[in-house]
Amino acid sequence: MMKTRLLGTLVGLWCLCSGNALAQTPTFYQDIQPLMHAKCAVCHRPGEAAPFSLITYEDIAKRATFIKKVVSTGYMPPWRADDHYVSFANKRSLTPDQIKAITGWIDAGLPKGKVRKEAEEQLQARAAAGTAYERKPDLTLKPSNPFRQGGDGVERFMVFKIPFELAEEANVAALEFTSTNKKAIHHANFAIHPVPDTTISLTNTIEQVDLGAIDAWHYQEWLPYKKTMTYYGGWIPGASPETYPADMGWVMPKRGVVLLTVHFGPSATEQEVISGVNFFFKKTPIKRKVSVISLGSGGIAEKNINPPLFLFGGETKTCSLEVAYQNKPITLLYAWPHMHQIGKEFTAYATLPNADTLRLVHIPDWDFRWQELYRYQKPVVLPTGSVVNVIGTYDNTDANPMNPNKPARLITSDGQMRSDQEMMTLILIYTNYEPGDENRTFD
């Protein structure tokens, strides 16, 4: 009798454990799809820089072996920031539990679970609208005609004038660069210029300028538009949309122009590209205005980079920059570091008036292919009297696999942002400080 009871107990325990194990097997639509959409499909979607889409079950299942390999090794999703230095809210890398869920799902035979197509359809609709944000844009501003990048191996710096006239001002909740072919683009920047004076025509000036062409002087036609600037943003490979907390943002003017600078990389084939800017509005008021400051190459104190970005072939060099901040205290929302292809390490921190160190961002292993606008998880307060320090290390040797020149040759920097030159830039997105910011957590 005791043996029978014991056997029954063991069988019951086995069934219970087996049932729990089966219940814990991840399924695609419940467990894997949300991860892939949040961590991978930001880049792996139509129009983005990644080579294929990871939106549908079919997209992901046919690459399951490859996905298992790259997530197991940590190669994907790419995340270059040192999380021990500073924590960022838009961290894209997977946790150990998330990696285990993906690999376990693959090993289990890719079970679908209860099919739910809604998220796939919604993401595909947003991808078709050219956005990586959570919803379709309220406004997309783009040139009236597509641009053809020639297949002649020449990189081009194109500036496009995009005029706009709205019914009323709008409160900006988020924005992003959009393009039909980001693979063709090295980086992009855009400036929003208000032109309230209706005697200044938005249409009777040139529509685009090639900054490397002999007729680049036509850029001067746009000088009447550039009296003031409402906001400045941009895109680099890997970057996600720029978003703001509920009470923050900036106001889109009723009338003006967007001057969109797109750096097209050299191409062996002719490519047609339509690029622009997506804007997402909110009805709630803007209580705290968001602004931008750029330090280093192309920005404040560019000439103070020491030693200058003059990098001989075969040389490894570390350059630094110190910028004293004497204005009112500010609260930092984003850090946007930027280097080019031979960058190896990027560090930024502030020395505070009391001699403490305020960490801003550290990229220990720079990779130009995967950059980001790093959004702070908790506000970072930069007080008056701080000194911002930027340090960049460059490897201009043949041993650097990312060096585009074989053999290595002299690389300089003249502030024109060409891909065959180098940069050391830190862009900070911020708002004015308010007491209590130290204890906030951004939504």
Number of C-alpha atoms within 10 A of each C-alpha: 6 7 8 9 10 11 12 12 12 12 12 12 12 12 12 12 12 12 11 11 10 11 10 11 16 22 23 25 19 14 17 22 23 16 17 19 19 11 19 21 24 26 23 19 24 24 22 25 21 18 12 14 18 23 24 20 17 10 12 19 18 10 11 18 13 12 18 20 13 13 20 16 9 16 12 17 20 21 20 18 24 15 13 7 13 16 17 20 14 15 19 19 19 20 10 11 9 15 18 16 19 26 21 17 21 20 14 13 11 19 16 18 13 10 11 13 11 9 15 18 13 14 23 18 14 19 22 14 18 25 30 24 20 10 14 20 20 11 13 19 18 22 18 12 11 13 15 11 23 17 13 11 13 12 21 20 21 20 22 25 23 21 22 17 15 12 8 9 12 19 19 23 22 19 23 25 29 24 22 19 16 24 15 22 23 23 19 23 17 22 17 22 23 23 24 13 10 9 7 12 13 21 12 8 13 14 20 20 18 18 17 11 11 8 10 14 11 16 18 11 12 16 9 13 22 15 10 11 15 14 17 18 19 20 23 21 20 18 19 23 20 19 19 19 14 15 12 19 24 21 17 20 21 15 19 26 24 25 23 27 23 23 20 23 18 18 16 11 11 13 14 13 18 16 25 23 24 24 20 19 18 14 9 12 15 19 11 17 13 20 18 15 12 18 22 23 24 18 15 14 15 19 16 14 20 13 13 15 23 16 24 16 17 16 15 16 17 18 17 20 23 20 17 14 17 11 11 11 17 20 21 24 26 26 20 19 26 22 25 23 22 27 26 23 18 26 21 21 18 22 19 17 12 8 10 10 14 18 16 26 25 22 20 14 13 24 19 18 14 15 23 24 24 25 23 21 18 20 21 20 19 24 19 15 16 23 22 22 19 25 20 25 20 24 24 27 21 17 12 19 12 19 18 15 17 12 12 19 17 14 16 16 19 15 15 13 18 19 19 15 20 25 26 27 24 28 18 21 23 24 19 16 19 12 6 8 17 13 9 11 12 15 10
